[in-house]
Amino acid sequence: MRKINYPLLLIIASTLWIIVSFINSWNNMDFGFWARIITLTLLILAMLITIRDTKKNRKKNGAKKSNK
């Protein structure tokens, strides 16, 4: 059984939430809408940095990827 990659799952969920937000709030783009979009974008950016650093540390330590 594969290990779940939570940062990647969070990126996918955030991207879907941004798309749904645009569809539902097309006529009403107030401050709350843009705050939600900015927050989700920053969350995606943080998860991408987390994934990159995890891969870098794994390569640096020479640890092999586990299949658990």
N, C-alpha and C positions, 0 to 999 in steps of 0.2 A: 504494500500500500504506500502511495506517495505522500510525502509531507506536504501540507497545505502551505502555499506561499501567501501569507496574510497581506503583506504590502501590495502584491499584485492584485489580490482580490479587492482590496480597498480602492485601488486605482480604477479598476473596472466599475465598481459600484459608484464611485464619485463621478466618473465620466457619464454613466447612465443617468445619474441624478441631475447633472448639468443639462443634458439633453431634455429630460422631462421638465426641468424648470423653464427652459426656453419655450417649450411647447405650451405649457400651462400659463405662462405669464407673458405671452407675446404682446398683449395690449396694455399690460400694467407693469411696466418696468420701473419700479420705484427704488428707493435706497435699499430696502430689504432684499430685493431681487439681486441687485449688484453686490451687496455684502455677501449673500449666499454664494454667488458665482465666484467671487474673489476667494472666499474661504475654501471652497472646494478645489479651486485651482492651486492654492497654496498647499493643501493637503496632498494633492497629486504630486506636486513638486517635492514635498518632504518624503513621500514614499519612494519616489525615483532616486533621491539621494540616499535613502536607507538601503535600497536594493544595491545600488552601485557600491556603497561602502562595505556592505556585507560580502559582495563578490570580491572586492579588493582585499579585505581581511582574510577571506578564505584562501585566496591565491597566495597571499603573503605568508600565511602560516603553513601552507602546504597541506592543509586538511582536505581529504577527499570528500566529495558530496555523498551524504548518506542517503540510502533508499528507504529509510524508515518513515 
